[in-house]
Amino acid sequence: MAMRITDKRIKQNVYYYAVNSHPKPASPAREIYLGSAEDVVTMVEGFRNPPPPVVTDREFGPIAALLSIADRLELTRILDEIFPKRNSGPSVGTYLLVGAISRCLQPISKRATPNWYEQTILPRILGYDGHSFTSQRFWDNCHHITEDELITAQLALAKQAMDKFYLNTQNLLYDSTNYDTYLNTKTSNELAQRGHAKSKRNDLRIVGVAVLATEDGNVPLFHGIYPGNRPDS
């Protein structure tokens, strides 16, 4: 159907229409309102220069690097073998992987993790949305982990790291320190105790941490936590 552009003047204003110049017999003429001259120009420019597609900004580089290391360590496989999955959704190894990546890049609370997670490439790679990593879902899956299982996992990952990255263990570095907590004095806790705080905040309860690392690259192989009132020695 051939179309032509025509104009109409309405109260000193000119408006444009597209009409069929040769309608079929017995069919009504078709008329499409185009608007003012400015409207037509905007329409044409929009057709020639369409708006760009929607671009979503996601954190990629550092996360991809950490995922590559985790993949070489077979981190989730090792953790899932030691910490069996309790229910539907991500495995315990996946929860700990996301938590470890968050701690490396942007240490945040478990409550803030879902929002951070959604701003990264992790949903596309892991196949879960941010609601799967709420604080409640994390603790529902991880509170069954025992201290013995944690030690087993730590040793298994240390061995894997030495095998995969050819770590030199001829010389090892060992040190201990402590960190402040802000637990209320009346809150019952075996680890957070008053002791010789490295921060000089003797008003706070502290937790001791000991770390064993390689001299080459300072790769941590083992760590232990102990009550803040226990001497470092």
KEVOTI-736579 format. One record per residue: residue number from 1; residue in three letters; x, y, z of N, C-alpha, C in turn. Coordinates in steps of 0.1 Angstrom, whole numbers, plus 2048, in hexadecimal, padded with zeros to 3 digits. Layout:
<sites>
  guvo  markol  nxx  nyy  nzz  caxx  cayy  cazz  cxx  cyy  czz
   NUM     ala    X    Y    Z     X     Y     Z    X    Y    Z
...
</sites>
This chain:
<sites>
  guvo  markol  nxx  nyy  nzz  caxx  cayy  cazz  cxx  cyy  czz
     1     met  809  7F4  800   800   800   800  809  80C  800
     2     ala  807  815  7F6   80F   822   7F5  80A  82B  800
     3     met  814  832  806   810   83C   811  816  849  80D
     4     arg  80F  854  811   815   861   80F  813  869  81C
     5     ile  81B  874  81D   81A   87C   829  812  889  825
     6     thr  809  88C  82E   801   898   82C  801  8A0  839
     7     asp  7FD  8AD  838   7FD   8B5   844  7EF  8BB  846
     8     lys  7EC  8BE  852   7DF   8C4   856  7E3  8D0  85F
     9     arg  7DC  8DB  85D   7DE   8E7   865  7D2  8E7  86F
    10     ile  7D5  8E7  87C   7CB   8E7   886  7CF  8F3  890
    11     lys  7C7  8FD  890   7C9   909   899  7D7  90E  898
    12     gln  7DB  911  88C   7E9   917   889  7F4  90D  88B
    13     asn  7F1  901  88E   7FC   8F6   890  7FB  8EC  884
    14     val  806  8E8  880   807   8DE   875  80A  8D1  87A
    15     tyr  802  8C7  876   804   8B9   87A  805  8B0  86E
    16     tyr  80C  8A5  86F   80F   89D   863  808  88F  865
    17     tyr  804  889  85A   7FD   87C   85A  803  874  84E
    18     ala  803  867  850   806   85E   845  7F9  858  841
    19     val  7F6  859  834   7E9   853   82E  7EC  84A  823
    20     asn  7E3  840  820   7E5   838   815  7DF  83F  808
    21     ser  7E7  840  7FE   7E3   848   7F2  7DA  840  7E9
    22     his  7DB  832  7E9   7D3   82A   7E1  7CD  81F  7E9
    23     pro  7C3  822  7F1   7BC   818   7F9  7B5  80E  7F0
    24     lys  7B3  802  7F5   7AC   7F8   7ED  79E  7FB  7EC
    25     pro  797  7F7  7E1   789   7FA   7DF  781  7F6  7EB
    26     ala  778  7FF  7EE   76E   7FC   7F9  775  7FC  807
    27     ser  782  7FF  808   789   7FF   815  78B  80E  819
    28     pro  789  811  826   78B   81F   82A  799  823  829
    29     ala  79B  830  827   7A9   836   827  7AF  835  835
    30     arg  7BC  831  835   7C3   830   841  7CB  83C  844
    31     glu  7CA  841  850   7D1   84E   854  7D8  84C  861
    32     ile  7E6  84E  861   7EE   84C   86D  7F3  85A  872
    33     tyr  7F1  85E  87E   7F5   86A   883  804  86A  886
    34     leu  80C  873  881   81B   873   884  81F  87E  88E
    35     gly  817  889  88E   81A   893   898  81F  8A0  891
    36     ser  826  8A8  899   82B   8B5   893  838  8B2  88C
    37     ala  83D  8BD  886   84A   8BC   87F  855  8B7  888
    38     glu  855  8BC  895   85F   8B8   89F  85D  8AA  8A2
    39     asp  851  8A5  8A3   84F   897   8A6  854  88E  89B
    40     val  852  892  88F   857   88A   883  866  889  883
    41     val  86C  895  886   87B   895   886  880  88C  891
    42     thr  87A  88D  89D   87E   884   8A8  87D  876  8A5
    43     met  872  872  89E   870   864   89A  87A  85F  890
    44     val  87E  868  887   888   864   87D  895  863  883
    45     glu  899  86C  88B   8A6   86B   892  8A7  85F  89B
    46     gly  89C  85C  8A2   89C   850   8AA  89E  843  8A2
    47     phe  898  843  896   89A   837   88E  8A8  836  889
    48     arg  8AE  842  885   8BC   841   880  8C6  83F  88B
    49     asn  8C3  844  897   8CC   842   8A2  8C5  83C  8AE
    50     pro  8C2  82F  8AD   8BB   828   8B8  8C3  829  8C5
    51     pro  8BC  82A  8D0   8C3   82B   8DD  8CB  81E  8E0
    52     pro  8D6  81F  8E7   8DE   813   8EA  8D6  809  8F2
    53     pro  8D9  7FC  8F1   8D3   7F2   8FA  8D6  7F5  909
    54     val  8CE  7EF  911   8D1   7F1   920  8DE  7EA  923
    55     val  8E6  7F1  92B   8F3   7EC   92F  8F3  7EA  93E
    56     thr  8F6  7DE  943   8F6   7DB   951  905  7DA  956
    57     asp  908  7E2  960   916   7E2   965  917  7D7  970
    58     arg  921  7CE  96E   923   7C3   978  932  7C2  97B
    59     glu  935  7BF  987   943   7BD   98B  948  7B0  985
    60     phe  953  7B0  97E   957   7A4   977  966  7A0  979
    61     gly  970  7A9  977   97E   7A5   977  983  79E  983
    62     pro  982  7A4  98F   987   79E   99B  980  791  99E
    63     ile  973  791  99C   96B   785   99F  96F  779  996
    64     ala  971  77C  989   976   772   97F  983  76C  983
    65     ala  98C  775  988   999   770   98D  998  767  999
    66     leu  990  76B  9A2   98E   762   9AE  987  755  9AB
    67     leu  97D  756  9A2   976   74A   99E  980  740  997
    68     ser  98A  746  98F   994   73D   989  99C  736  993
    69     ile  9A0  73D  99E   9A8   737   9A8  9A0  72C  9AF
    70     ala  993  72F  9B2   98A   726   9B9  988  719  9B0
    71     asp  988  71B  9A3   986   710   99A  992  707  99A
    72     arg  99E  70D  99A   9AA   705   99B  9AC  6FD  9A8
    73     leu  9A7  703  9B3   9A7   6FD   9C0  99C  6F2  9C1
    74     glu  993  6F2  9B8   987   6EA   9B9  980  6EC  9C6
    75     leu  97F  6F9  9C9   97A   6FD   9D7  96C  6F8  9DA
    76     thr  963  6FA  9D1   955   6F6   9D4  954  6E7  9D5
    77     arg  95B  6E0  9CD   95A   6D1   9CD  95F  6CC  9DB
    78     ile  96B  6D1  9DF   971   6CD   9EC  968  6D0  9F8
    79     leu  962  6DC  9F8   95A   6E1   A03  94D  6D9  A03
    80     asp  947  6D6  9F7   93A   6CF   9F6  93C  6C0  9FB
    81     glu  948  6BB  9F9   94A   6AD   9FD  94B  6AC  A0D
    82     ile  950  6B7  A13   951   6B7   A21  945  6BD  A28
    83     phe  93E  6C6  A22   932   6CC   A27  926  6C8  A1E
    84     pro  91F  6BD  A21   914   6B9   A18  909  6C3  A18
    85     lys  902  6C4  A0C   8F7   6CD   A0A  8EB  6C9  A13
    86     arg  8E5  6D3  A19   8DA   6D0   A23  8CC  6D1  A1C
    87     asn  8CB  6DA  A13   8BE   6DD   A0D  8C0  6E2  9FE
    88     ser  8B5  6E7  9F8   8B6   6EC   9EB  8BD  6F9  9EA
    89     gly  8C1  6FD  9DE   8C8   70A   9DC  8D7  707  9DB
    90     pro  8DF  712  9DD   8EE   710   9DC  8F3  707  9E6
    91     ser  8FE  700  9E2   905   6F7   9EC  90D  6FF  9F6
    92     val  911  6F9  A00   919   6FF   A0B  926  705  A05
    93     gly  92C  6FD  9FC   938   702   9F5  936  70F  9ED
    94     thr  92A  710  9E7   927   71C   9DF  925  728  9E9
    95     tyr  91E  726  9F4   91C   730   9FE  92A  735  A03
    96     leu  933  72C  A05   940   730   A0B  949  737  A00
    97     leu  947  732  9F3   94E   739   9E8  949  747  9E6
    98     val  93C  74A  9E7   937   758   9E5  93C  760  9F1
    99     gly  93C  75A  9FD   940   762   A09  94F  765  A08
   100     ala  957  75C  A03   966   75E   A02  969  769  9F7
   101     ile  962  769  9EC   964   773   9E2  960  781  9E7
   102     ser  955  781  9EE   950   78E   9F4  95B  793  9FE
   103     arg  960  78A  A06   96A   78E   A10  977  794  A09
   104     cys  97A  78E  9FE   986   792   9F7  985  7A0  9F1
   105     leu  979  7A3  9EB   977   7AF   9E3  970  7BA  9EB
   106     gln  966  7B6  9F3   95E   7C1   9FA  958  7BB  A06
   107     pro  95F  7BA  A11   95A   7B4   A1D  94D  7BB  A22
   108     ile  943  7B4  A22   936   7B9   A26  92F  7AF  A2F
   109     ser  924  7B3  A35   91C   7AA   A3D  914  7A0  A35
   110     lys  910  795  A3B   908   78B   A34  8FB  792  A2F
   111     arg  8F6  79B  A37   8E9   7A2   A33  8EB  7AA  A26
   112     ala  8F7  7B0  A24   8F9   7B8   A18  8FE  7AF  A0C
   113     thr  900  7A2  A0E   905   79A   A03  8FC  799  9F7
   114     pro  8EF  797  9F9   8E7   795   9ED  8E7  7A1  9E3
   115     asn  8E7  7AD  9E8   8E8   7B9   9E0  8F5  7BA  9D8
   116     trp  900  7B7  9E0   90E   7B7   9D9  90E  7AC  9CF
   117     tyr  909  7A0  9D2   90A   795   9C9  903  798  9BC
   118     glu  8F7  79F  9BC   8F0   7A2   9B0  8F7  7AC  9A7
   119     gln  901  7B3  9AD   908   7BD   9A5  915  7B7  99E
   120     thr  916  7AA  99F   922   7A3   99A  91E  799  98F
   121     ile  927  792  989   925   788   97F  921  77B  985
   122     leu  921  77A  992   91F   76D   999  911  767  996
   123     pro  906  76F  995   8F9   769   992  8F9  761  984
   124     arg  900  767  97A   900   761   96D  909  754  96E
   125     ile  914  754  976   91D   749   976  917  73E  97F
   126     leu  912  741  98B   90E   737   994  900  733  992
   127     gly  8F8  73B  98C   8EA   737   989  8E0  739  994
   128     tyr  8E4  742  99E   8DB   745   9AA  8D9  754  9AB
   129     asp  8CD  758  9AF   8CB   767   9B1  8D0  76B  9BF
   130     gly  8CF  777  9C2   8D4   77D   9CF  8CC  777  9DB
   131     his  8BF  774  9D9   8B7   76F   9E4  8BC  762  9EA
   132     ser  8C4  75B  9E2   8C9   74E   9E7  8D5  750  9F1
   133     phe  8DA  75D  9F2   8E5   75F   9FA  8E2  769  A06
   134     thr  8D6  768  A0A   8D2   771   A16  8DA  76B  A22
   135     ser  8DA  773  A2D   8E1   76F   A39  8DA  762  A3F
   136     gln  8CD  762  A3E   8C6   756   A44  8C9  74A  A3C
   137     arg  8C9  74B  A2F   8CC   73F   A26  8DB  73A  A29
   138     phe  8E4  744  A2A   8F2   740   A2D  8F3  738  A3A
   139     trp  8ED  73D  A45   8EF   736   A52  8E7  72A  A52
   140     asp  8DB  729  A4B   8D4   71C   A4B  8DC  711  A45
   141     asn  8E5  714  A3C   8ED   70A   A35  8FB  708  A3C
   142     cys  900  712  A43   90D   711   A48  90E  70F  A57
   143     his  903  710  A5F   905   70F   A6D  906  701  A72
   144     his  905  6F7  A69   907   6E9   A6C  916  6E5  A6C
   145     ile  91E  6EE  A66   92C   6EB   A64  933  6EA  A72
   146     thr  93B  6DF  A74   942   6DD   A81  950  6E2  A80
   147     glu  956  6E4  A8B   964   6E9   A8B  96D  6DE  A85
   148     asp  96B  6D2  A87   973   6C7   A81  972  6C8  A72
   149     glu  966  6CA  A6D   964   6CB   A5E  96B  6D7  A58
   150     leu  96B  6E2  A60   973   6EE   A5B  982  6EB  A5A
   151     ile  987  6E4  A64   995   6E1   A64  998  6D7  A58
   152     thr  990  6CE  A56   991   6C4   A4B  991  6CC  A3D
   153     ala  988  6D5  A3C   987   6DD   A30  993  6E6  A2E
   154     gln  998  6EC  A38   9A4   6F4   A38  9B0  6ED  A33
   155     leu  9B2  6E1  A39   9BE   6D9   A35  9BD  6D4  A27
   156     ala  9B1  6D0  A23   9AF   6CB   A15  9B2  6D6  A0B
   157     leu  9AD  6E2  A0E   9B0   6EE   A05  9BF  6F1  A05
   158     ala  9C5  6F0  A10   9D3   6F4   A11  9DB  6EA  A08
   159     lys  9D8  6DD  A09   9DF   6D3   A01  9DC  6D5  9F2
   160     gln  9D0  6D9  9EF   9CD   6DC   9E1  9D4  6E8  9DC
   161     ala  9D5  6F2  9E4   9DD   6FE   9E0  9EB  6FB  9DE
   162     met  9F1  6F3  9E6   A00   6EF   9E4  A02  6E7  9D8
   163     asp  9F8  6DE  9D5   9F9   6D6   9C9  9F7  6DE  9BC
   164     lys  9ED  6E6  9BC   9E9   6ED   9B0  9F2  6F9  9AD
   165     phe  9F7  700  9B7   9FF   70C   9B5  A0D  70A  9B8
   166     tyr  A12  6FE  9BB   A20   6FB   9BD  A26  704  9C8
   167     leu  A1F  705  9D3   A24   70E   9DE  A30  708  9E4
   168     asn  A3A  711  9E7   A46   70D   9EE  A43  70E  9FD
   169     thr  A44  702  A03   A42   701   A12  A4E  6FF  A1A
   170     gln  A5A  702  A14   A67   700   A1B  A68  70A  A26
   171     asn  A63  716  A24   A63   720   A2F  A54  725  A31
   172     leu  A4F  724  A3D   A41   728   A40  A42  734  A4A
   173     leu  A38  73C  A49   A37   748   A52  A2B  745  A5C
   174     tyr  A2D  747  A68   A22   745   A72  A22  752  A7B
   175     asp  A15  756  A7D   A13   762   A86  A06  761  A8C
   176     ser  A04  768  A97   9F7   769   A9D  9F4  777  AA1
   177     thr  9E7  77B  AA1   9E3   788   AA5  9D5  787  AAB
   178     asn  9CF  792  AAD   9C1   792   AB2  9B9  79E  AAC
   179     tyr  9AC  79C  AAD   9A3   7A6   AA7  998  7AA  AB1
   180     asp  994  7B6  AB0   98A   7BB   ABA  97C  7B6  AB5
   181     thr  974  7B4  ABF   966   7B1   ABD  95E  7BC  AC4
   182     tyr  951  7BD  AC1   949   7C7   AC8  93D  7C0  ACF
   183     leu  940  7B4  AD3   935   7AC   ADA  933  7B3  AE8
   184     asn  927  7B3  AEC   924   7B8   AF9  92A  7AF  B04
   185     thr  92F  7B5  B0F   936   7AE   B19  92E  7A2  B1F
   186     lys  921  7A4  B1F   918   799   B25  915  78E  B1A
   187     thr  919  790  B0E   916   786   B04  91F  77A  B06
   188     ser  91A  76E  B07   922   762   B09  929  75E  AFC
   189     asn  936  75D  AFD   93E   759   AF2  94C  754  AF6
   190     glu  94F  748  AF2   95C   742   AF6  968  748  AF0
   191     leu  967  74D  AE3   972   752   ADC  975  761  AE0
   192     ala  96B  769  AE0   96D   777   AE3  96F  779  AF2
   193     gln  97C  77C  AF5   97F   77E   B03  988  78A  B04
   194     arg  989  78F  B10   992   79B   B13  9A1  795  B14
   195     gly  9AA  79C  B0D   9B8   798   B0D  9C0  7A4  B09
   196     his  9CD  7A1  B05   9D6   7AB   B01  9D3  7AF  AF2
   197     ala  9CB  7B9  AF0   9C6   7BD   AE3  9D1  7C4  ADC
   198     lys  9D4  7C0  ACF   9DF   7C7   AC7  9DB  7D5  AC4
   199     ser  9CD  7D8  AC4   9C8   7E5   AC0  9C9  7EE  ACC
   200     lys  9CD  7E9  AD8   9CD   7F1   AE5  9BF  7F4  AEA
   201     arg  9B4  7EE  AE3   9A7   7F0   AE8  9A4  7E5  AF3
   202     asn  9A9  7E8  AFF   9A7   7DE   B09  999  7DE  B0F
   203     asp  990  7E7  B0A   982   7E7   B0E  97A  7DD  B05
   204     leu  980  7D7  AFB   979   7CE   AF2  97D  7C0  AF4
   205     arg  974  7B7  AF1   978   7A9   AF1  97E  7A5  AE3
   206     ile  988  79C  AE4   990   799   AD8  98F  78A  AD4
   207     val  993  787  AC8   994   77A   AC3  9A2  778  ABD
   208     gly  9A9  76E  AC1   9B7   76B   ABC  9B6  763  AAF
   209     val  9BF  767  AA6   9C0   760   A99  9CF  75D  A96
   210     ala  9D2  750  A92   9DF   74C   A8E  9DF  748  A80
   211     val  9E9  74B  A78   9EA   748   A6A  9F7  742  A66
   212     leu  9F7  738  A5E   A03   732   A58  A03  734  A49
   213     ala  A0D  73B  A44   A0D   73F   A36  A1B  73B  A2F
   214     thr  A1B  73A  A22   A27   738   A1B  A2F  745  A1A
   215     glu  A3D  743  A1A   A45   74F   A19  A44  754  A0B
   216     asp  A43  74C  A01   A41   750   9F3  A33  753  9F0
   217     gly  A2F  760  9EF   A21   763   9EB  A18  765  9F7
   218     asn  A1D  762  A03   A15   763   A0F  A07  75D  A0E
   219     val  A07  751  A09   9FA   749   A07  9F7  743  A14
   220     pro  9EB  746  A1A   9E7   740   A27  9E4  731  A25
   221     leu  9EA  728  A2D   9E7   71A   A2C  9DE  715  A37
   222     phe  9DF  71B  A42   9D8   717   A4E  9D6  723  A57
   223     his  9CA  723  A5E   9C8   72D   A69  9C0  727  A74
   224     gly  9C1  72D  A7F   9BA   728   A8B  9B6  734  A93
   225     ile  9AA  733  A9A   9A5   73E   AA3  9A5  738  AB1
   226     tyr  9A7  741  ABA   9A8   73D   AC8  9A3  748  AD1
   227     pro  99F  745  ADE   99A   750   AE7  9A3  75B  AE8
   228     gly  99E  767  AE9   9A6   773   AEA  9AE  774  AF7
   229     asn  9AB  76C  B01   9B3   76D   B0E  9BE  763  B0E
   230     arg  9C0  75C  B03   9CB   752   B02  9D7  759  AFD
   231     pro  9E3  758  B03   9EF   75E   AFE  9F3  759  AF0
   232     asp  9F9  762  AE8   9FC   75E   ADB  A06  753  ADB
   233     ser  A0F  753  AE4   A19   748   AE4  A13  73A  AE6
</sites>
